[in-house]
């Protein structure tokens, strides 16, 4: 008569398996420690096949990669917004200081205004580009149904983002 294994044990095994941090042998050892049950390595592999744990693992990796990509683009957008605010403050400060200053100080103020206006324009271009890229990524994620392809694309996009971060 086959052993009856509680769903709690299988759920723990699945959790350990899809994390990708443990071998089947380590999973059996952890289950033995935690639940006092004897599970064989072949049972872990049978469960993984029967309950499609590899698909779940890939799905979780894809979700995680998407979250990382999203958080990176949100961070980039936040930094651009902060830069835009700083340029705007510089422009206002320089414009306020322009009144009542002699020619030498007015020249410094006008160069500061010019620099801040250029900075604002460049930052706005960056924000528009970020939104464009985010829209493209959203289309890809919505239209591509193959989780393995999504995972590969997400990994490549993450590499591009990291490479861009090292340049800046």
C-alpha positions in Angstrom: 0.0 0.0 0.0 1.5 3.4 -1.0 2.3 5.9 1.6 0.0 8.8 2.1 1.9 12.0 2.0 0.2 15.2 3.3 -0.4 18.0 0.9 1.7 20.2 3.3 4.8 18.0 2.6 4.3 18.2 -1.1 3.7 21.9 -1.0 7.0 22.4 1.0 8.8 20.1 -1.5 7.4 22.2 -4.4 8.4 25.4 -2.7 12.0 24.2 -2.2 12.1 22.8 -5.8 10.9 25.9 -7.6 13.2 28.1 -5.6 16.0 26.5 -7.5 18.3 26.7 -4.5 18.1 23.0 -3.5 19.0 19.6 -5.1 16.5 16.8 -4.8 18.7 15.2 -2.2 18.6 18.4 -0.1 14.8 18.6 -0.5 14.4 15.1 0.9 16.7 15.9 3.8 14.8 19.1 4.6 11.4 17.3 4.4 12.7 14.6 6.7 13.9 17.3 9.2 10.8 19.3 9.1 8.1 16.6 8.9 9.8 13.4 10.0 8.9 11.7 6.7 11.1 9.6 4.4 10.8 10.9 0.9 13.0 9.5 -1.8 14.8 11.5 -4.5 12.9 9.7 -7.2 9.6 10.7 -5.5 10.7 14.4 -5.6 11.4 14.0 -9.4 8.1 12.2 -9.9 6.2 15.0 -8.2 8.1 17.6 -10.2 7.0 15.9 -13.4 3.5 15.0 -12.3 2.7 18.5 -10.9 4.7 20.4 -13.6 7.0 22.1 -11.1 9.5 23.1 -13.8 6.7 25.1 -15.5 5.9 26.8 -12.2 9.6 27.5 -11.7 9.9 29.1 -15.1 6.7 31.1 -14.5 8.0 32.4 -11.2 11.4 33.3 -12.8 9.5 35.2 -15.5 7.4 37.1 -13.0 10.5 37.9 -11.0 12.4 39.1 -14.0 9.4 41.2 -15.1 9.3 42.8 -11.6 13.0 43.6 -11.7 12.6 45.2 -15.2 9.6 47.1 -14.0 11.4 48.4 -10.9 14.4 49.4 -12.9 12.4 51.4 -15.3 10.4 53.0 -12.4 13.7 53.9 -10.7 15.0 55.4 -13.9 11.8 57.4 -14.3 12.0 58.5 -10.7 15.6 59.7 -11.1 14.6 61.6 -14.3 11.7 63.3 -12.5 14.1 64.3 -9.6 16.5 65.7 -12.2 13.7 67.6 -13.9 12.7 69.1 -10.5 16.3 70.2 -9.8 16.7 71.8 -13.2 13.4 73.6 -12.7 14.5 74.9 -9.3 17.8 76.1 -10.8 16.0 77.9 -13.5 13.6 79.6 -11.1 16.5 80.5 -8.7 18.5 82.0 -11.5 15.6 83.9 -12.9 14.8 85.3 -9.5 18.4 86.4 -9.0 18.6 87.9 -12.5 16.6 91.0 -11.4 18.7 93.7 -9.7 22.1 92.1 -10.5 25.0 93.8 -12.3 26.0 92.6 -15.7 28.6 90.1 -14.5 26.2 88.4 -12.1 23.4 88.6 -14.8 25.6 86.7 -17.2 26.1 83.9 -14.6 22.4 83.9 -14.0 21.5 83.7 -17.7 24.0 80.9 -18.3 22.4 79.0 -15.4 18.9 79.6 -16.8 20.1 78.4 -20.2 21.8 75.3 -18.7 18.7 74.4 -16.6 16.3 74.9 -19.6 18.5 72.5 -21.7 18.6 70.1 -18.8 14.8 70.2 -18.5 14.5 69.5 -22.2 16.9 66.5 -22.2 15.2 65.1 -19.1 11.8 65.4 -20.8 13.1 63.6 -23.8 14.4 60.8 -21.5 11.0 60.5 -19.8 9.3 60.3 -23.2 11.7 57.5 -24.2 11.1 55.6 -21.0 7.4 55.7 -21.5 7.9 54.5 -25.1 10.1 51.6 -24.0 7.6 50.7 -21.2 4.8 50.6 -23.7 6.8 48.3 -26.0 7.6 46.0 -23.1 3.9 45.9 -22.1 2.9 44.9 -25.6 5.5 42.1 -25.7 4.4 40.8 -22.3 0.7 40.9 -23.3 1.2 39.3 -26.7 3.8 36.6 -26.0 2.3 33.5 -24.4 5.4 31.3 -24.2 6.8 31.7 -20.7 10.2 30.4 -21.7 10.5 33.1 -24.5 9.3 35.8 -22.1 11.9 34.6 -19.6 14.7 34.8 -22.2 13.6 38.2 -23.4 13.3 39.5 -19.8 16.8 38.3 -19.1 18.2 40.0 -22.2 16.3 43.2 -21.3 17.7 43.1 -17.8 21.2 42.8 -19.2 20.6 45.8 -21.4 19.3 47.8 -18.4 22.3 46.8 -16.3 24.7 47.7 -19.1 23.1 51.1 -19.5 23.3 51.7 -15.7 27.1 51.0 -15.8 27.5 53.5 -18.6 25.7 56.2 -16.6 
